[in-house]
Amino acid sequence: MTRPFLSIRAVRKTFGAFVAVHDVTIDVPKGEFLTFLGPSGSGKSTTLYAIAGFQDPSSGDVLLEDRSLLSVPSHKRNIGMVFQRYTLFPHLSVAENVAFPLRVRRRPDGEIKRKVADMLALVRLENFADRHPSALSGGQQQRVALARALAYDPPILLMDEPLSALDKKLRQEIQAEIRRIHRETGVTILYVTHDQEEALHLSDRIALFREGRIEQIGTGEDLY
């Protein structure tokens, strides 16, 4: 039997007496697009943050290729993250924003230049390299955030309601971009949303969250 690429094992998270996540267990194969779907407060983002290392689970484990991540600080997990708010640096250009995680990792200048060009081509923003975030639309800013998160070739990309601040037409546009980027890069994506249509459109599988538990998991067709 093939070992799972990412394994979330009996992850539980409590805040005082409140149980936010109840013993969530799920295996994710390499290259899968898995969506956590459910209403606000159902434990989706808390589970995602346990994988990212932003919150320590109260119990359970998160393993990447059979190695526990719990003792690894978030900035050393090498996991890409895209949030609802674009979290771009306003004083840096688009190219400098994308280059930032590579500079932090002290990659050579030639590699940074090449990688930034590749990433901007991937999100179709080659002509916007010198602009600042304030000169971009919301959809363009989210594409820059996506390029930055993928710039250092993370094995996993986590996305927390990344499109909820956009209008419907833009959301559909960026959904198509995310699907294309997933196909082209093969990165493993864990995606959080409360939008059923978005989950059905994007995912290989959907984990349905309710009151801190996974109620059901399967393809969109299975769940539908």
C-alpha positions as CSV (number, residue, x, y, z in Angstrom):
1,M,0.0,0.0,0.0
2,T,1.3,3.4,-0.9
3,R,2.1,5.7,2.0
4,P,0.2,9.0,2.0
5,F,2.1,12.1,1.1
6,L,0.4,14.2,3.8
7,S,-1.3,12.5,6.8
8,I,-3.4,14.3,9.3
9,R,-3.9,11.9,12.2
10,A,-6.5,12.4,15.0
11,V,-5.9,16.1,15.1
12,R,-7.8,17.8,17.9
13,K,-7.8,21.4,18.9
14,T,-9.3,22.9,22.0
15,F,-9.6,26.5,23.2
16,G,-10.3,26.1,26.9
17,A,-13.5,24.0,27.1
18,F,-14.4,24.6,23.4
19,V,-13.4,21.8,21.0
20,A,-12.8,23.5,17.6
21,V,-11.5,20.3,15.9
22,H,-12.5,16.8,17.0
23,D,-10.0,14.1,16.1
24,V,-9.7,14.8,12.3
25,T,-8.0,12.1,10.3
26,I,-7.3,12.3,6.6
27,D,-4.7,11.1,4.1
28,V,-3.8,13.3,1.1
29,P,-2.0,11.8,-1.9
30,K,0.7,13.8,-3.7
31,G,-0.7,16.2,-6.2
32,E,-4.3,16.1,-5.0
33,F,-6.6,19.2,-4.9
34,L,-8.5,18.6,-1.6
35,T,-11.1,21.2,-0.4
36,F,-12.3,21.6,3.2
37,L,-15.9,22.7,2.8
38,G,-18.2,23.8,5.6
39,P,-19.9,26.7,7.3
40,S,-17.9,29.3,9.4
41,G,-16.7,27.8,12.7
42,S,-16.8,24.2,11.4
43,G,-13.0,23.6,12.0
44,K,-11.8,24.0,8.4
45,S,-9.3,26.9,8.9
46,T,-8.2,25.6,12.4
47,T,-7.2,22.3,10.7
48,L,-5.4,24.1,7.9
49,Y,-3.5,26.3,10.5
50,A,-2.4,23.1,12.3
51,I,-0.9,21.9,9.1
52,A,0.8,25.3,8.5
53,G,2.2,25.4,12.0
54,F,0.3,28.6,13.0
55,Q,-1.5,26.7,15.7
56,D,-0.3,23.6,17.6
57,P,-2.9,20.8,17.8
58,S,-3.9,19.8,21.4
59,S,-3.4,16.2,20.3
60,G,-2.8,14.2,17.2
61,D,-0.1,14.5,14.5
62,V,0.6,16.0,11.1
63,L,3.0,14.0,8.9
64,L,4.6,14.9,5.6
65,E,6.2,11.9,3.8
66,D,6.1,10.0,7.2
67,R,7.9,12.8,9.1
68,S,6.0,14.6,11.9
69,L,5.8,18.4,11.3
70,L,4.8,19.2,14.9
71,S,8.3,20.1,16.1
72,V,9.1,22.1,12.9
73,P,8.3,25.9,13.2
74,S,5.9,27.2,10.6
75,H,8.6,29.2,8.7
76,K,10.7,26.0,8.2
77,R,7.8,23.7,7.0
78,N,8.3,25.0,3.5
79,I,4.5,25.2,3.0
80,G,3.0,27.8,0.7
81,M,0.1,29.8,2.1
82,V,-2.5,32.1,0.4
83,F,-5.0,34.0,2.6
84,Q,-8.3,35.8,2.0
85,R,-6.4,39.1,2.4
86,Y,-3.6,39.3,-0.1
87,T,-0.9,40.2,2.5
88,L,1.3,41.8,-0.2
89,F,4.1,44.2,0.9
90,P,2.7,47.6,-0.3
91,H,6.1,49.2,-0.6
92,L,7.5,46.5,-2.9
93,S,6.8,46.0,-6.6
94,V,5.1,42.9,-7.9
95,A,8.4,41.3,-8.8
96,E,9.9,42.2,-5.4
97,N,6.9,40.6,-3.6
98,V,7.3,37.4,-5.6
99,A,11.1,37.4,-5.0
100,F,10.7,37.9,-1.2
101,P,10.5,34.3,-0.1
102,L,13.5,33.4,-2.3
103,R,15.6,36.3,-0.8
104,V,14.7,35.1,2.7
105,R,16.0,31.7,1.7
106,R,19.2,33.3,0.3
107,R,18.8,31.9,-3.2
108,P,21.3,33.3,-5.8
109,D,20.3,36.4,-7.7
110,G,20.3,34.6,-11.1
111,E,17.9,32.0,-9.8
112,I,15.6,34.6,-8.2
113,K,15.4,36.6,-11.4
114,R,14.6,33.4,-13.4
115,K,12.1,32.1,-10.9
116,V,10.2,35.5,-10.6
117,A,9.9,35.6,-14.4
118,D,8.6,32.0,-14.4
119,M,6.1,32.7,-11.7
120,L,4.8,35.9,-13.3
121,A,4.4,34.0,-16.6
122,L,2.5,31.3,-14.7
123,V,-0.1,33.7,-13.3
124,R,0.0,35.8,-16.5
125,L,1.3,39.0,-15.0
126,E,4.6,39.4,-16.9
127,N,3.7,43.0,-17.8
128,F,3.0,44.0,-14.2
129,A,6.4,43.3,-12.7
130,D,7.3,46.9,-11.8
131,R,3.9,47.9,-10.5
132,H,3.0,48.2,-6.8
133,P,0.1,46.3,-5.3
134,S,-2.0,49.5,-5.0
135,A,-2.0,49.8,-8.8
136,L,-3.5,46.3,-9.2
137,S,-7.1,45.0,-9.1
138,G,-8.1,42.5,-6.3
139,G,-7.9,39.6,-8.7
140,Q,-4.4,40.6,-9.8
141,Q,-3.2,41.0,-6.3
142,Q,-4.5,37.5,-5.4
143,R,-2.6,36.2,-8.4
144,V,0.6,37.9,-7.1
145,A,0.0,36.3,-3.7
146,L,-0.3,32.9,-5.5
147,A,2.9,33.5,-7.5
148,R,4.7,34.4,-4.3
149,A,3.4,31.3,-2.4
150,L,4.6,29.0,-5.3
151,A,8.0,30.8,-5.9
152,Y,10.1,28.5,-3.7
153,D,8.4,25.2,-5.0
154,P,6.6,24.2,-1.8
155,P,5.4,20.6,-1.7
156,I,2.0,21.8,-0.4
157,L,0.0,24.9,-1.0
158,L,-2.6,25.9,1.6
159,M,-5.4,28.3,0.6
160,D,-7.7,29.8,3.2
161,E,-10.9,31.3,1.5
162,P,-8.6,33.0,-1.0
163,L,-11.5,34.2,-3.3
164,S,-14.1,35.3,-0.8
165,A,-13.2,39.0,-1.1
166,L,-13.7,39.0,-4.9
167,D,-16.9,39.5,-6.9
168,K,-18.5,36.6,-8.6
169,K,-17.1,37.2,-12.1
170,L,-13.6,37.6,-10.7
171,R,-14.0,34.6,-8.5
172,Q,-14.8,32.4,-11.5
173,E,-11.9,33.8,-13.4
174,I,-9.4,33.1,-10.6
175,Q,-10.9,29.6,-10.0
176,A,-10.0,28.8,-13.7
177,E,-6.5,30.2,-13.1
178,I,-6.1,28.1,-9.9
179,R,-7.2,24.9,-11.7
180,R,-4.8,25.6,-14.6
181,I,-1.9,26.3,-12.2
182,H,-2.6,23.1,-10.3
183,R,-2.5,21.1,-13.6
184,E,0.7,22.8,-14.7
185,T,2.6,22.6,-11.4
186,G,1.2,19.4,-9.8
187,V,1.5,21.0,-6.4
188,T,-0.6,19.4,-3.6
189,I,-3.4,21.9,-2.7
190,L,-5.5,22.1,0.5
191,Y,-8.2,24.7,0.0
192,V,-10.7,26.1,2.5
193,T,-14.1,27.5,1.4
194,H,-17.7,27.7,2.5
195,D,-18.9,28.0,-1.2
196,Q,-20.2,24.6,-2.5
197,E,-20.1,25.7,-6.1
198,E,-16.4,26.6,-5.7
199,A,-15.6,23.3,-4.0
200,L,-17.3,21.3,-6.8
201,H,-15.6,23.3,-9.5
202,L,-12.1,23.1,-8.1
203,S,-11.6,19.9,-6.2
204,D,-10.4,16.3,-6.8
205,R,-12.0,15.5,-3.4
206,I,-14.0,17.4,-0.8
207,A,-13.9,17.0,3.0
208,L,-17.2,18.1,4.4
209,F,-16.7,19.8,7.8
210,R,-19.4,20.2,10.4
211,E,-18.9,21.2,14.1
212,G,-15.2,20.3,14.1
213,R,-15.6,16.9,12.4
214,I,-15.3,15.6,8.9
215,E,-18.8,14.3,8.2
216,Q,-18.0,12.9,4.7
217,I,-15.2,12.8,2.2
218,G,-15.2,12.0,-1.5
219,T,-15.4,13.4,-5.0
220,G,-17.8,16.2,-5.8
221,E,-19.9,13.6,-7.6
222,D,-20.0,11.4,-4.5
223,L,-21.0,14.2,-2.2
224,Y,-23.6,15.7,-4.6
